[in-house]
Amino acid sequence: MNMHAPAPRTAAETALIDAFGERFSDLPGDPAIASARDEAIEQIKAGLPTRYVEAWHYTDLRRLLSAAPAHDASAKADQMPALLSGSAVLAVLNGVARTAPSLPDGVSASPMRDKLGDGSFAAAFKPASDDDAIGAINVAFATDGWFVDVADGADLTAPVELQNVHAQGQAHVRFAARIGSDVKATFVERQGGAGEALSSSVTNVTVGDGAEIIWLVVQEQSDETSYLGQFNAWIGKNAKLTLFVMNAGGRLVRQEIRVAAKGEGSDFQLRGVNLLSGSTHCDVTMVLDHAVPHTSSRERVRNVVTGKAHGVFQGRINVHQIAQKTDAKMACNTLLLSDDAEFDTKPELEIFADDVVCGHGATVTEIDRNHLFYLMARGIDEKSARGLLIKAFVAEIIEDLEVEPIVEALEEKLEAWFAEHG
């Protein structure tokens, strides 16, 4: 009989287990929440996922998560200026929700610590599966965040912005939004900070029937930060969710997107921009379930990769047997700007219905020398010409949003990134 000894724990695994014992062994609260935390830390004790776990094949978390710095309660993080003018900002600074501002009519918000304290959020407070490392880490350590409730029929004239900002150490937050029927609203989710840190954030969004929601996720971490994010959404009948994700920083980034089209006539739109430089490792992994008939989706992701950065996009669309008349298309396009840059793309379709229109595509290329020559022949220097081509490649995705203030704000982020890395 061959006996295989378990692999020794990594420094990050050991630090997470030790931190849990120090912070949560005597933490008061709802028994169901305490039980969920215990189960989550047991999942972490079993080991973080490696490349041999299919969902983590391109992001060996056990190897790449080299450290989990201790929580620093004394560290100070400052609220970021709102991305969109006039937004109501609900901030979590170093893992603690701050005082709520005045909110638009029809919107209420509660700190997540209150929901976790009374157990009203216990049913949703658990990892999705045995390989849900982000869920396990977040369940084990998140103690605060925001729960946002939007009443039926609300038409928000001002955006609502959720911020998770850290200074150093560990910061783990939980966001949730229950959006009523026939709501029209824009939400912004900001993830950022500075210093050597490990940050996790899980967002759960329920979109009511007939609602039209734009949700922006803008992630800007420091070069020393490991960020683990998860966005989960359930879309109701005749509702539309447009999700825009921009990654523009971080040492190690994993952004998971899990969406279920649960109501007939629902529509999901994903637009993603990954701006990767230095030694960044950034993985965007999406799983989309078309679970009922007559649903649609479009996913378009653009990536700009330079330096020694490594990017990943895994996109999986599941079309259930009952989901006839599904219309789903996915595309991932990548621009490599250096010989050391790398990008892996894995599009998947799993279709059990026979009356559908589905497709996917992926491209990887460098700047077209003919396009560059065309611009330079008209008196534009090479760096400026390269910049115009790169920005045009990305701006096409941003302009899909068709809301001028949002487009302008995101293009400013693009300009700032290019000024530093272009």
MIDREN-538898 format. One line per 8 residues: number of its first residue (from 1); their letters; for each residue x, y, z of N, C-alpha, C. Coordinates in pm, whole numbers, m for minus. Layout:
% MIDREN-538898
NUM> a> X,Y,Z,X,Y,Z,X,Y,Z; ...
***
This chain:
% MIDREN-538898
1> mnmhapap> 86,m120,0,0,0,0,89,124,0; 58,216,m90,131,342,m96,63,446,m9; 138,505,79,86,609,169,139,744,122; 49,838,105,88,973,61,64,1072,175; 170,1130,223,157,1230,329,100,1357,270; 11,1425,345,m43,1551,294,67,1655,278; 50,1740,180,150,1844,156,156,1937,276; 276,1980,315,284,2074,428,215,2205,394
9> rtaaetal> 158,2267,494,88,2393,472,184,2502,428; 134,2587,341,214,2703,299,209,2810,406; 295,2910,391,297,3020,487,162,3092,489; 100,3108,372,m28,3178,366,m138,3096,434; m142,2966,409,m242,2881,474,m226,2885,626; m103,2874,672,m77,2878,816,m119,3012,876; m87,3120,806,m123,3254,856,m274,3272,864; m348,3221,765,m494,3232,768,m552,3153,884
17> idafgerf> m504,3033,905,m556,2949,1014,m525,3012,1149; m404,3063,1164,m366,3128,1291,m448,3254,1313; m468,3332,1207,m546,3455,1221,m689,3427,1261; m747,3319,1209,m884,3283,1246,m892,3251,1394; m796,3175,1444,m796,3141,1585,m785,3263,1674; m705,3359,1631,m684,3479,1712,m806,3571,1710; m874,3581,1594,m980,3682,1580,m1119,3630,1610; m1145,3500,1591,m1283,3453,1593,m1313,3345,1696
25> sdlpgdpa> m1215,3304,1773,m1243,3197,1869,m1345,3240,1974; m1342,3367,2012,m1435,3416,2114,m1531,3522,2061; m1550,3527,1928,m1634,3631,1869,m1781,3600,1895; m1855,3691,1960,m1998,3666,1981,m2074,3679,1850; m2193,3621,1846,m2274,3633,1726,m2369,3518,1711; m2437,3514,1597,m2536,3411,1571,m2469,3274,1557; m2527,3169,1617,m2466,3036,1607,m2452,2986,1464; m2549,3018,1376,m2540,2973,1237,m2421,3037,1166
33> iasardea> m2393,3163,1197,m2278,3231,1138,m2149,3169,1191; m2144,3143,1322,m2025,3081,1381,m1999,2945,1319; m2105,2867,1296,m2091,2735,1234,m2039,2747,1091; m2090,2847,1017,m2043,2869,880,m1895,2905,879; m1853,2986,974,m1711,3023,982,m1624,2900,1011; m1670,2816,1103,m1594,2696,1136,m1580,2604,1015; m1688,2589,939,m1682,2505,819,m1588,2565,715; m1588,2697,705,m1501,2764,607,m1354,2746,643
41> ieqikagl> m1321,2759,771,m1179,2744,807,m1135,2599,791; m1225,2505,809,m1190,2365,784,m1161,2344,636; m1233,2414,550,m1207,2405,406,m1069,2461,374; m1031,2569,441,m898,2627,421,m791,2532,474; m817,2469,588,m721,2373,643,m695,2257,549; m795,2221,469,m778,2112,372,m685,2151,258; m656,2280,246,m561,2327,146,m624,2416,41; m554,2522,5,m600,2609,m102,m589,2536,m236
49> ptryveaw> m672,2572,m333,m671,2500,m461,m540,2518,m538; m504,2413,m609,m386,2413,m696,m432,2405,m841; m336,2401,m932,m370,2394,m1074,m436,2261,m1111; m434,2165,m1020,m500,2037,m1049,m650,2043,m1024; m697,2151,m966,m841,2176,m958,m879,2251,m1085; m973,2196,m1163,m999,2247,m1297,m1028,2397,m1298; m1112,2444,m1205,m1149,2586,m1204,m1032,2677,m1173; m924,2621,m1117,m806,2699,m1078,m683,2659,m1160
57> hytdlrrl> m705,2600,m1276,m595,2544,m1354,m491,2650,m1391; m534,2770,m1423,m442,2875,m1465,m398,2965,m1350; m456,2944,m1233,m422,3026,m1117,m404,2933,m997; m282,2887,m980,m249,2797,m869,m244,2879,m741; m359,2890,m674,m369,2980,m559,m274,2940,m448; m257,2811,m429,m169,2765,m322,m26,2815,m342; 16,2822,m469,151,2870,m500,158,3022,m509; 57,3083,m570,63,3227,m598,32,3312,m476
65> lsaapahd> m51,3262,m384,m79,3338,m262,35,3312,m164; 138,3393,m175,261,3367,m101,253,3409,44; 162,3500,78,154,3550,215,13,3598,247; m18,3594,375,m144,3649,425,m110,3736,544; m74,3863,522,m28,3949,631,m132,3963,739; m86,3983,861,m176,3992,976,m267,4113,965; m388,4098,1019,m482,4210,1023,m424,4322,1108; m435,4444,1058,m383,4561,1129,m498,4655,1159
73> asakadqm> m551,4645,1282,m666,4727,1319,m632,4875,1327; m504,4909,1342,m465,5049,1355,m442,5117,1220; m436,5040,1113,m411,5099,981,m529,5187,940; m498,5295,870,m602,5389,828,m612,5392,677; m733,5382,629,m761,5391,486,m858,5506,462; m836,5580,357,m920,5696,326,m1022,5660,218; m1141,5715,234,m1245,5696,133,m1200,5757,1; m1229,5688,m110,m1192,5737,m242,m1296,5836,m293
81> pallsgsa> m1255,5932,m376,m1355,6017,m442,m1448,5930,m526; m1574,5967,m530,m1672,5889,m607,m1634,5885,m754; m1656,5771,m817,m1627,5758,m959,m1720,5846,m1041; m1848,5850,m1002,m1948,5928,m1075,m1999,6040,m986; m2008,6158,m1042,m2052,6275,m966,m2192,6254,m909; m2209,6294,m783,m2340,6285,m719,m2372,6152,m656; m2278,6059,m657,m2304,5925,m601,m2316,5929,m450; m2401,5842,m397,m2406,5818,m254,m2307,5705,m225
89> vlavlngv> m2205,5733,m143,m2095,5639,m122,m2113,5566,11; m2118,5433,2,m2121,5345,118,m1984,5281,129; m1903,5328,223,m1763,5289,229,m1737,5187,340; m1646,5096,310,m1589,5005,410,m1439,5030,409; m1387,5082,520,m1247,5119,529,m1177,5024,625; m1078,4952,574,m1007,4851,651,m1102,4753,718; m1205,4714,644,m1296,4611,692,m1408,4658,780; m1424,4791,799,m1528,4844,887,m1616,4942,809
97> artapslp> m1747,4918,809,m1840,5006,738,m1851,5139,811; m1846,5247,735,m1857,5382,792,m2003,5428,790; m2028,5545,845,m2164,5597,854,m2223,5617,715; m2348,5573,698,m2413,5584,568,m2450,5729,538; m2436,5772,413,m2477,5906,374,m2627,5908,346; m2676,6024,303,m2814,6032,255,m2826,5952,127; m2928,5868,118,m2945,5779,4,m3061,5823,m83; m3061,5784,m211,m3173,5820,m300,m3304,5762,m249
105> dgvsaspm> m3414,5823,m289,m3547,5773,m251,m3563,5628,m296; m3619,5548,m206,m3642,5408,m237,m3527,5316,m203; m3417,5371,m150,m3299,5291,m117,m3273,5297,33; m3247,5183,92,m3204,5177,231,m3079,5091,239; m2998,5111,342,m2873,5036,356,m2847,5007,503; m2794,4887,528,m2760,4845,665,m2619,4790,664; m2538,4821,767,m2407,4757,776,m2421,4605,785; m2336,4534,717,m2345,4389,715,m2321,4329,853
113> rdklgdgs> m2248,4399,941,m2226,4346,1076,m2357,4326,1150; m2458,4412,1121,m2588,4396,1185,m2658,4271,1131; m2649,4248,1000,m2713,4130,941,m2648,4001,989; m2515,4003,999,m2446,3884,1047,m2470,3863,1196; m2485,3971,1269,m2506,3961,1414,m2640,3900,1450; m2745,3930,1371,m2877,3876,1406,m2912,3750,1327; m2820,3705,1240,m2840,3581,1168,m2930,3590,1047; m2979,3709,1012,m3074,3722,901,m3008,3696,766
121> faaafkpa> m2876,3692,762,m2804,3669,638,m2737,3532,637; m2769,3449,735,m2697,3322,752,m2712,3229,633; m2830,3225,570,m2853,3131,460,m2761,3157,341; m2721,3283,321,m2636,3318,208,m2489,3323,246; m2458,3295,373,m2322,3311,424,m2253,3176,429; m2210,3128,311,m2142,3000,301,m2073,2990,166; m1964,2912,156,m1900,2891,26,m1994,2814,m67; m1977,2837,m198,m2066,2773,m296,m2032,2627,m317
129> sdddaiga> m1905,2588,m296,m1863,2451,m323,m1732,2425,m250; m1682,2301,m263,m1557,2265,m196,m1436,2335,m256; m1445,2379,m384,m1331,2450,m442,m1354,2601,m448; m1453,2648,m372,m1480,2792,m365,m1390,2855,m260; m1264,2873,m295,m1166,2927,m201,m1197,3071,m162; m1245,3149,m258,m1279,3288,m227,m1393,3293,m127; m1496,3213,m151,m1607,3208,m58,m1563,3163,80; m1475,3062,87,m1430,3012,217,m1352,3118,294
137> invafatd> m1259,3185,227,m1180,3289,294,m1271,3403,340; m1364,3442,254,m1452,3552,290,m1546,3516,405; m1605,3398,400,m1693,3354,509,m1617,3347,640; m1494,3297,635,m1416,3284,757,m1385,3418,821; m1363,3522,741,m1307,3645,796,m1393,3770,783; m1490,3773,693,m1568,3897,674,m1657,3923,794; m1650,4044,846,m1735,4083,959,m1819,4206,927; m1798,4268,812,m1873,4390,782,m1886,4407,631
145> gwfvdvad> m1957,4511,593,m1988,4540,454,m2118,4618,451; m2193,4603,342,m2321,4673,329,m2425,4583,266; m2548,4596,318,m2665,4534,255,m2753,4647,206; m2781,4648,75,m2860,4755,12,m2993,4697,m35; m3101,4767,m2,m3236,4724,m39,m3300,4834,m123; m3344,4799,m244,m3405,4897,m335,m3551,4858,m356; m3641,4950,m327,m3785,4922,m333,m3832,4905,m477; m3942,4831,m493,m4003,4812,m625,m4031,4948,m691
153> gadltapv> m4001,4956,m820,m4036,5075,m897,m3945,5194,m879; m3841,5182,m797,m3752,5296,m774,m3674,5331,m901; m3661,5459,m928,m3584,5509,m1042,m3476,5599,m984; m3356,5542,m965,m3251,5615,m894,m3189,5721,m985; m3202,5844,m945,m3143,5953,m1022,m2994,5968,m994; m2949,5915,m880,m2807,5920,m844,m2755,5779,m825; m2630,5753,m867,m2573,5619,m847,m2545,5592,m699; m2535,5465,m665,m2491,5421,m533,m2356,5354,m550
161> elqnvhaq> m2257,5400,m473,m2122,5346,m484,m2083,5273,m357; m2037,5149,m373,m1987,5067,m263,m1835,5066,m272; m1768,5095,m161,m1622,5098,m161,m1564,5002,m58; m1463,4927,m99,m1383,4845,m9,m1240,4894,m22; m1193,4970,77,m1060,5031,71,m978,4982,190; m857,4937,164,m770,4889,271,m640,4967,269; m567,4963,381,m435,5025,388,m327,4919,386; m339,4818,470,m244,4707,471,m303,4596,556
169> gqahvrfa> m235,4482,561,m289,4370,638,m399,4298,562; m505,4259,631,m616,4189,569,m743,4272,578; m825,4266,471,m955,4335,468,m1052,4245,392; m1157,4200,460,m1254,4109,400,m1394,4168,418; m1466,4187,309,m1597,4252,318,m1701,4171,242; m1826,4202,274,m1941,4137,210,m2038,4246,167; m2077,4244,40,m2179,4333,m11,m2298,4250,m58; m2417,4304,m42,m2537,4238,m94,m2637,4345,m135
177> arigsdvk> m2711,4319,m242,m2814,4412,m288,m2938,4333,m328; m3050,4372,m272,m3179,4316,m311,m3251,4425,m389; m3264,4405,m521,m3318,4508,m610,m3458,4468,m651; m3553,4552,m623,m3694,4521,m648,m3731,4521,m795; m3858,4496,m821,m3909,4490,m958,m3913,4629,m1020; m3889,4636,m1153,m3903,4758,m1232,m3814,4872,m1183; m3702,4838,m1125,m3606,4939,m1078,m3510,4975,m1191; m3474,5103,m1200,m3368,5148,m1289,m3261,5213,m1203
185> atfverqg> m3139,5159,m1209,m3036,5208,m1118,m2897,5176,m1169; m2800,5256,m1121,m2658,5234,m1149,m2586,5216,m1016; m2508,5108,m1006,m2425,5082,m888,m2280,5078,m930; m2194,5130,m843,m2050,5126,m865,m1988,5052,m747; m1902,4956,m777,m1829,4883,m673,m1681,4911,m692; m1619,4972,m592,m1477,5008,m600,m1397,4917,m507; m1290,4863,m559,m1200,4779,m481,m1060,4838,m495; m1002,4881,m383,m872,4944,m394,m803,4958,m261
193> gagealss> m678,5002,m267,m601,5023,m145,m453,5025,m174; m375,5023,m66,m230,5034,m79,m164,4942,22; m36,4917,m1,40,4839,95,28,4689,72; 107,4613,149,104,4468,142,m24,4420,209; m111,4356,132,m243,4324,185,m302,4202,116; m399,4143,185,m486,4040,128,m628,4090,147; m698,4108,36,m835,4161,40,m928,4063,m31; m1042,4034,32,m1145,3954,m35,m1277,4029,m27
201> svtnvtvg> m1358,4010,m131,m1488,4076,m136,m1585,3987,m211; m1701,3963,m151,m1807,3884,m214,m1931,3971,m224; m1988,3978,m343,m2107,4058,m369,m2219,3968,m420; m2335,3974,m356,m2453,3899,m399,m2562,3998,m440; m2614,3983,m563,m2713,4076,m616,m2833,3998,m669; m2951,4034,m622,m3075,3978,m674,m3148,4087,m752; m3170,4063,m880,m3232,4163,m969,m3378,4124,m991; m3469,4210,m949,m3612,4182,m959,m3665,4187,m1101
209> dgaeiiwl> m3786,4137,m1120,m3849,4132,m1253,m3858,4271,m1313; m3822,4281,m1441,m3837,4407,m1514,m3735,4514,m1480; m3639,4486,m1395,m3540,4587,m1356,m3435,4604,m1465; m3374,4723,m1469,m3263,4752,m1560,m3148,4807,m1476; m3044,4728,m1461,m2936,4761,m1368,m2802,4765,m1441; m2726,4870,m1414,m2585,4877,m1455,m2502,4864,m1327; m2408,4769,m1330,m2322,4748,m1212,m2177,4753,m1260; m2101,4849,m1208,m1961,4866,m1244,m1872,4814,m1132
217> vvqeqsde> m1773,4732,m1166,m1671,4689,m1071,m1538,4744,m1119; m1479,4836,m1041,m1351,4897,m1077,m1249,4857,m970; m1151,4779,m1008,m1052,4724,m915,m917,4786,m943; m862,4856,m844,m732,4922,m857,m651,4896,m730; m579,4787,m727,m499,4752,m611,m353,4796,m630; m278,4796,m520,m135,4825,m528,m62,4702,m581; 64,4720,m616,144,4610,m670,177,4505,m564; 144,4531,m437,175,4437,m329,52,4363,m279
225> tsylgqfn> m63,4392,m337,m190,4340,m285,m237,4216,m360; m287,4118,m284,m359,4004,m341,m508,4029,m320; m583,4025,m429,m727,4055,m423,m806,3937,m476; m904,3891,m397,m991,3780,m434,m1134,3831,m432; m1197,3842,m549,m1331,3899,m559,m1429,3801,m620; m1554,3815,m580,m1660,3729,m635,m1787,3811,m648; m1848,3803,m767,m1975,3871,m795,m2076,3765,m833; m2184,3755,m755,m2290,3658,m779,m2421,3732,m806
233> awigknak> m2493,3692,m911,m2618,3760,m943,m2724,3662,m991; m2849,3694,m958,m2966,3618,m1002,m3060,3717,m1069; m3096,3691,m1196,m3170,3788,m1276,m3313,3738,m1296; m3410,3826,m1266,m3551,3791,m1275,m3609,3805,m1415; m3739,3786,m1424,m3811,3786,m1551,m3805,3924,m1617; m3772,3924,m1747,m3766,4047,m1828,m3675,4153,m1767; m3576,4111,m1690,m3482,4204,m1629,m3352,4205,m1708; m3278,4315,m1698,m3150,4328,m1767,m3043,4372,m1668
241> ltlfvmna> m2934,4297,m1664,m2818,4333,m1583,m2700,4353,m1676; m2641,4474,m1672,m2518,4502,m1745,m2406,4515,m1644; m2310,4425,m1650,m2197,4424,m1558,m2072,4466,m1634; m2004,4569,m1582,m1877,4613,m1639,m1768,4592,m1535; m1661,4523,m1573,m1550,4495,m1482,m1422,4551,m1539; m1353,4633,m1461,m1221,4685,m1500,m1119,4646,m1393; m1014,4574,m1436,m902,4542,m1348,m781,4622,m1392; m724,4698,m1299,m612,4786,m1335,m510,4791,m1222
249> ggrlvrqe> m471,4677,m1168,m371,4676,m1062,m379,4549,m981; m281,4533,m891,m277,4418,m803,m166,4321,m838; m111,4257,m737,m8,4155,m760,m72,4025,m805; m176,3984,m730,m253,3864,m762,m400,3901,m757; m471,3879,m867,m613,3915,m875,m690,3795,m930; m797,3759,m859,m892,3659,m911,m1031,3719,m894; m1097,3746,m1004,m1233,3801,m1003,m1327,3697,m1062; m1412,3642,m977,m1510,3544,m1023,m1644,3612,m1048
257> irvaakge> m1713,3566,m1152,m1845,3616,m1188,m1936,3496,m1203; m2041,3491,m1124,m2136,3380,m1131,m2276,3439,m1145; m2339,3412,m1258,m2468,3473,m1289,m2566,3364,m1330; m2689,3377,m1283,m2796,3284,m1322,m2911,3364,m1382; m2944,3333,m1508,m3062,3392,m1572,m3182,3308,m1530; m3256,3356,m1429,m3359,3275,m1365,m3499,3302,m1416; m3519,3416,m1485,m3652,3451,m1533,m3657,3460,m1684; m3767,3417,m1744,m3780,3426,m1890,m3770,3572,m1935
265> gsdfqlrg> m3702,3591,m2047,m3683,3726,m2099,m3569,3801,m2035; m3494,3738,m1944,m3383,3807,m1878,m3264,3820,m1973; m3183,3923,m1949,m3070,3954,m2036,m2950,3991,m1951; m2836,3928,m1980,m2712,3959,m1908,m2608,4008,m2008; m2546,4122,m1976,m2441,4179,m2059,m2316,4196,m1974; m2206,4137,m2017,m2077,4155,m1949,m1982,4228,m2042; m1922,4335,m1991,m1815,4404,m2060,m1697,4408,m1964; m1582,4359,m2010,m1465,4353,m1923,m1343,4414,m1986
273> vnllsgst> m1264,4484,m1906,m1137,4543,m1949,m1032,4506,m1845; m927,4438,m1889,m815,4404,m1801,m691,4475,m1851; m637,4563,m1767,m517,4640,m1799,m405,4586,m1710; m316,4504,m1768,m221,4427,m1689,m79,4469,m1722; m1,4493,m1617,137,4537,m1636,225,4478,m1526; 356,4504,m1536,449,4456,m1434,447,4305,m1424; 433,4254,m1299,429,4110,m1275,290,4066,m1228; 189,4142,m1263,52,4110,m1223,9,3973,m1275
281> hcdvtmvl> m64,3900,m1191,m137,3781,m1236,m285,3810,m1212; m362,3814,m1319,m504,3851,m1310,m589,3746,m1381; m685,3690,m1307,m771,3583,m1357,m916,3627,m1342; m987,3634,m1453,m1131,3659,m1452,m1200,3530,m1495; m1279,3473,m1407,m1346,3346,m1433,m1497,3366,m1421; m1570,3333,m1526,m1715,3354,m1529,m1787,3222,m1552; m1896,3202,m1479,m1987,3090,m1503,m2128,3150,m1515; m2193,3127,m1629,m2325,3183,m1655,m2423,3068,m1681
289> dhavphts> m2532,3066,m1606,m2635,2964,m1623,m2758,3024,m1689; m2792,2973,m1809,m2921,3002,m1869,m3015,2890,m1824; m3101,2922,m1727,m3177,2819,m1657,m3323,2809,m1700; m3369,2904,m1785,m3508,2904,m1830,m3511,2942,m1978; m3623,2921,m2048,m3629,2957,m2190,m3626,3108,m2214; m3592,3145,m2338,m3602,3284,m2386,m3515,3380,m2303; m3388,3346,m2287,m3294,3436,m2220,m3180,3468,m2316; m3108,3575,m2288,m2999,3615,m2378,m2881,3667,m2296
297> srervrnv> m2764,3663,m2359,m2644,3716,m2295,m2539,3749,m2401; m2455,3848,m2369,m2341,3886,m2451,m2225,3917,m2357; m2111,3854,m2381,m1992,3880,m2301,m1879,3923,m2394; m1824,4041,m2368,m1712,4093,m2448,m1604,4139,m2352; m1485,4081,m2366,m1374,4111,m2277,m1254,4152,m2361; m1190,4264,m2324,m1070,4311,m2392,m956,4318,m2289; m838,4273,m2330,m722,4267,m2240,m602,4333,m2304; m533,4415,m2226,m406,4474,m2268,m301,4426,m2168
305> vtgkahgv> m199,4356,m2220,m102,4291,m2132,38,4333,m2172; 114,4385,m2073,250,4430,m2099,341,4384,m1987; 470,4413,m1999,567,4369,m1898,573,4218,m1891; 573,4165,m1768,573,4020,m1746,438,3974,m1689; 336,4049,m1718,204,4017,m1663,146,3891,m1725; 61,3825,m1646,m6,3703,m1691,m155,3721,m1668; m233,3709,m1773,m378,3723,m1762,m449,3594,m1797; m572,3581,m1743,m654,3462,m1766,m799,3506,m1782
313> fqgrinvh> m867,3450,m1881,m1013,3461,m1887,m1070,3322,m1911; m1150,3276,m1815,m1225,3152,m1830,m1373,3189,m1833; m1439,3154,m1940,m1580,3186,m1951,m1660,3061,m1984; m1752,3027,m1899,m1833,2907,m1922,m1981,2945,m1923; m2050,2903,m2029,m2194,2926,m2042,m2263,2790,m2037; m2352,2774,m1940,m2430,2651,m1927,m2573,2678,m1975; m2618,2603,m2074,m2755,2615,m2123,m2830,2490,m2081; m2922,2504,m1987,m2995,2390,m1934,m3093,2335,m2037
321> qiaqktda> m3135,2211,m2017,m3222,2145,m2115,m3352,2220,m2136; m3403,2283,m2030,m3529,2356,m2040,m3512,2490,m2110; m3389,2536,m2124,m3363,2674,m2169,m3361,2686,m2320; m3472,2649,m2384,m3484,2666,m2529,m3488,2815,m2564; m3450,2846,m2688,m3448,2984,m2740,m3343,3071,m2670; m3242,3009,m2613,m3131,3086,m2555,m3048,3149,m2667; m3008,3274,m2645,m2922,3346,m2740,m2801,3395,m2661; m2687,3330,m2679,m2569,3362,m2597,m2444,3366,m2684
329> kmacntll> m2365,3472,m2667,m2240,3485,m2742,m2133,3544,m2650; m2010,3496,m2669,m1899,3537,m2584,m1775,3558,m2670; m1700,3666,m2642,m1577,3695,m2715,m1473,3752,m2621; m1349,3708,m2638,m1237,3758,m2559,m1123,3794,m2654; m1078,3919,m2652,m974,3967,m2742,m860,4027,m2661; m739,3988,m2696,m622,4026,m2616,m515,4090,m2703; m456,4197,m2647,m346,4268,m2713,m222,4250,m2626; m121,4178,m2678,5,4157,m2606,106,4261,m2650
337> lsddaefd> 164,4331,m2553,253,4442,m2585,399,4412,m2556; 430,4294,m2504,570,4258,m2479,587,4108,m2501; 712,4069,m2524,742,3928,m2548,725,3843,m2423; 731,3905,m2306,721,3832,m2180,577,3825,m2128; 487,3898,m2190,347,3897,m2145,281,3767,m2189; 178,3728,m2113,110,3600,m2139,m38,3614,m2108; m119,3547,m2190,m263,3546,m2163,m321,3411,m2203; m400,3352,m2111,m467,3225,m2136,m617,3248,m2143
345> tkpeleif> m679,3191,m2246,m824,3205,m2265,m887,3066,m2275; m995,3048,m2199,m1064,2919,m2203,m1214,2944,m2211; m1270,2958,m2332,m1415,2971,m2347,m1480,2833,m2351; m1597,2821,m2288,m1668,2693,m2284,m1817,2714,m2305; m1878,2623,m2378,m2023,2616,m2391,m2067,2475,m2355; m2160,2465,m2264,m2219,2335,m2231,m2369,2346,m2256; m2417,2285,m2363,m2553,2308,m2411,m2632,2178,m2407; m2744,2180,m2335,m2832,2064,m2328,m2967,2090,m2397
353> addvvcgh> m2986,2209,m2451,m3108,2241,m2528,m3074,2233,m2677; m3176,2213,m2761,m3149,2195,m2904,m3198,2310,m2991; m3263,2411,m2933,m3313,2523,m3011,m3251,2651,m2955; m3123,2671,m2983,m3048,2783,m2926,m2959,2845,m3033; m2913,2967,m3006,m2811,3033,m3087,m2698,3070,m2992; m2586,2998,m2999,m2476,3019,m2907,m2344,3016,m2982; m2247,3093,m2934,m2116,3093,m2996,m2013,3160,m2908; m1887,3132,m2936,m1780,3200,m2863,m1658,3213,m2954
361> gatvteid> m1572,3308,m2920,m1451,3330,m2997,m1345,3396,m2913; m1218,3379,m2951,m1107,3439,m2878,m994,3470,m2974; m927,3582,m2954,m811,3620,m3034,m701,3672,m2943; m577,3652,m2985,m460,3710,m2919,m370,3765,m3028; m331,3891,m3014,m250,3953,m3119,m162,4061,m3060; m76,4120,m3142,2,4236,m3105,m44,4353,m3190; 13,4470,m3167,m26,4587,m3246,6,4564,m3393; m88,4593,m3478,m71,4576,m3622,29,4680,m3674
369> rnhlfylm> 139,4633,m3732,243,4724,m3779,193,4814,m3891; 99,4766,m3971,44,4850,m4078,m35,4967,m4021; m113,4939,m3915,m187,5048,m3850,m91,5149,m3789; 16,5098,m3727,115,5187,m3665,183,5272,m3772; 219,5211,m3884,284,5286,m3993,190,5393,m4049; 62,5360,m4061,m35,5456,m4115,m37,5584,m4031; m38,5568,m3898,m42,5685,m3811,90,5760,m3812; 201,5686,m3809,331,5753,m3807,359,5826,m3938
377> argideks> 305,5774,m4049,324,5840,m4178,253,5974,m4183; 164,5997,m4089,91,6124,m4083,142,6215,m3972; 267,6191,m3931,335,6282,m3840,315,6252,m3692; 257,6139,m3658,237,6104,m3517,355,6020,m3471; 417,6057,m3357,532,5980,m3309,487,5841,m3266; 584,5748,m3257,549,5607,m3235,475,5585,m3104; 520,5645,m2992,454,5623,m2864,309,5672,m2869; 287,5789,m2925,151,5842,m2935,65,5755,m3024
385> argllika> 124,5705,m3133,49,5619,m3225,9,5489,m3156; 104,5429,m3082,73,5308,m3008,m39,5335,m2908; m30,5450,m2841,m132,5486,m2743,m270,5498,m2804; m278,5560,m2921,m407,5575,m2988,m468,5440,m3023; m384,5348,m3070,m434,5217,m3109,m479,5136,m2987; m401,5143,m2879,m436,5068,m2757,m566,5122,m2697; m575,5254,m2688,m695,5314,m2627,m819,5289,m2712; m803,5289,m2844,m917,5260,m2931,m964,5115,m2913
393> fvaeiied> m868,5024,m2893,m899,4883,m2872,m984,4864,m2747; m954,4937,m2641,m1026,4924,m2514,m1152,5010,m2513; m1142,5131,m2567,m1254,5225,m2558,m1380,5172,m2625; m1365,5085,m2723,m1482,5028,m2790,m1572,4955,m2690; m1511,4887,m2593,m1587,4814,m2492,m1653,4912,m2395; m1578,5014,m2355,m1633,5113,m2262,m1752,5185,m2324; m1740,5219,m2451,m1847,5294,m2517,m1974,5212,m2535; m1965,5080,m2521,m2084,4996,m2526,m2185,5032,m2418
401> levepive> m2137,5094,m2309,m2227,5128,m2199,m2324,5240,m2236; m2285,5326,m2328,m2374,5428,m2386,m2430,5526,m2284; m2366,5541,m2169,m2406,5640,m2069,m2287,5735,m2055; m2305,5858,m2101,m2191,5948,m2115,m2110,5969,m1987; m2170,5995,m1871,m2089,6014,m1750,m2006,5890,m1715; m2063,5771,m1736,m1990,5648,m1707,m1875,5631,m1805; m1902,5651,m1932,m1798,5637,m2034,m1682,5733,m2006; m1714,5858,m1973,m1609,5957,m1946,m1525,5918,m1825
409> aleeklea> m1590,5870,m1718,m1518,5833,m1597,m1425,5714,m1622; m1472,5616,m1697,m1390,5498,m1724,m1276,5530,m1821; m1302,5618,m1916,m1195,5658,m2008,m1086,5737,m1935; m1123,5811,m1830,m1023,5878,m1747,m933,5775,m1678; m993,5666,m1630,m914,5558,m1570,m819,5497,m1672; m869,5478,m1794,m785,5425,m1901,m668,5518,m1930; m695,5647,m1938,m590,5745,m1966,m483,5741,m1856; m528,5734,m1728,m435,5733,m1617,m346,5609,m1620
417> wfaehg> m407,5495,m1652,m327,5372,m1660,m225,5380,m1772; m268,5431,m1887,m177,5438,m2001,m66,5536,m1976; m95,5646,m1907,9,5745,m1878,122,5683,m1794; 86,5586,m1710,186,5521,m1625,252,5401,m1691; 178,5328,m1773,228,5201,m1824,242,5195,m1976; 193,5297,m2047,194,5291,m2192,330,5311,m2254
***
